[in-house]
Amino acid sequence: MSEKEEMKSDMVRDLASLLMDRDPGLSMDQALGMVFNSETYQKLLEDKTRLYYQSAGYVFSYLQQELETGKIG
């Protein structure tokens, strides 16, 4: 696994954990599904956005807004 892929994977795990912290009723599978089905995740995969270099809290703010409003920032 390349360093970029590892950073992206770590970010997905961190985002799912933050979702579960926010909503303790979520399972890991549900939280991961929310991340994987988000536009934020698609942006995370794009190397040009370099979102995987940002903090999990920063990226989570985009995910949270997307989940609340249906669109990214």
Stockholm file with secondary structure:
# STOCKHOLM 1.0

chainA/1-73         MSEKEEMKSDMVRDLASLLMDRDPGLSMDQALGMVFNSETYQKLLEDKTRLYYQSAGYVFSYLQQELETGKIG
#=GR chainA/1-73 SS CCHHHHHHHHHHHHHHHHHHHHCTTCCHHHHHHHHHTSHHHHHHHCGGGCGGGSCHHHHHHHHHHHHHHSSCC
#=GC SS_cons        CCHHHHHHHHHHHHHHHHHHHHCTTCCHHHHHHHHHTSHHHHHHHCGGGCGGGSCHHHHHHHHHHHHHHSSCC
//
